[in-house]
Amino acid sequence: AKDKTCKQLVDELKPLLEQEYYYRATVILALDQASKDLGFVYVIGQVKNQGPVRITAGETLTAGKAILQAGGFGDFANKKSVKVVRANPAAGGEKQSFELNMQDILERGMLERDLEVHPDDFVIVPARAVNF
């Protein structure tokens, strides 16, 4: 069934059933539930709820959205230097790192600067150097 549509599977199954079991078979095939999860992004550091954030199929999850799903920033978060770390299998597993200013993105509405995250990315929210 892998990499086939429901119609393709029906077209294969119907003649097989009609060979030995049925004179005329009616085959109805549908997906009850397709996998809705593409994977997880891991949000760590100065957020309210550290841990995995689910990426749902059909959704464009960005670093900003992942932080918001993790409960938002903690009290001592450095919003100006959030990092996204991604393993790059095309480069032999070498890691890529992106630095984002979430203060511009989430508080000033510069959403075009936000970065789409991929499964197994890490979003790291560091603490400020001086906390008042």
C-alpha positions, 0 to 999 in steps of 0.5 A, spaced: 500 500 500 505 504 500 506 510 495 499 508 492 493 512 492 486 508 494 484 508 487 490 504 485 489 499 491 482 498 489 484 497 482 489 492 484 484 488 489 478 488 485 480 483 480 484 479 485 477 478 489 473 476 483 478 471 481 476 466 486 472 469 492 466 473 488 463 474 482 463 481 482 466 485 488 465 491 490 471 494 494 471 501 497 477 503 500 478 510 504 483 512 509 480 513 516 486 517 519 492 519 515 498 520 520 497 527 522 504 528 525 511 530 521 515 529 527 517 534 533 521 540 534 524 540 541 524 547 545 529 548 550 531 554 555 527 560 558 520 558 556 515 556 560 514 549 558 520 545 555 520 539 551 517 537 544 512 541 540 508 537 535 509 538 527 502 537 524 501 535 517 499 541 513 501 546 518 507 551 517 511 551 524 516 556 525 520 558 531 516 563 534 510 559 533 514 553 537 515 558 542 508 560 543 506 553 543 511 551 549 508 557 553 511 563 551 518 566 554 520 565 561 521 571 565 529 571 564 529 569 556 534 573 552 529 574 546 534 577 541 538 571 540 534 565 540 537 559 536 535 554 531 539 548 531 538 543 525 542 537 523 544 537 516 544 530 513 546 533 506 552 535 509 554 529 512 550 530 519 554 537 520 549 542 524 546 548 521 545 554 526 540 560 525 540 566 530 533 569 530 531 576 534 524 574 537 523 581 539 523 583 532 519 577 530 513 576 535 513 583 539 514 588 532 510 583 527 516 582 523 514 575 521 518 575 515 524 574 519 521 568 522 524 561 520 520 555 519 522 549 523 523 542 521 522 535 525 528 534 530 530 541 530 532 544 537 529 551 538 534 554 544 532 560 548 538 562 552 537 566 559 539 574 559 546 575 561 543 580 567 537 579 570 533 585 573 
